Amino acid sequence: MNFGVYLHQTKIIVMTRQSITLANQNDEWLKQQISKEEFTSKSEAINYLIKRARSQEEYYEFVRDKIEKAEKSGRSTLTKEELLAKIKSNYTNV
């Protein structure tokens, strides 16, 4: 396995070289992104897409945790209007 070390915005990033097989339509999409200068290389595009997928996964986990906490907290006895007023009271610009 080959490794690359890069300095990126004052932090060192260690990368491993990988060999992957892409479906033709995905390879064509990557080539188009590079030709439109959205990315400088296939590696940059794939790293970006993986980073976005990881961020999305972290967000979904955050939302799931919030929903689970809310479900465990039980039902509110407040009306919609009372609940809205309570929420608004926490914000000065609403």
Summary of the structure (lengths in Angstrom):
residues: 94
radius of gyration: 22.7
end to end distance: 55.7
largest distance: 61.6
contacts: 159
relative contact order: 0.06
helix: 57%
strand: 13%
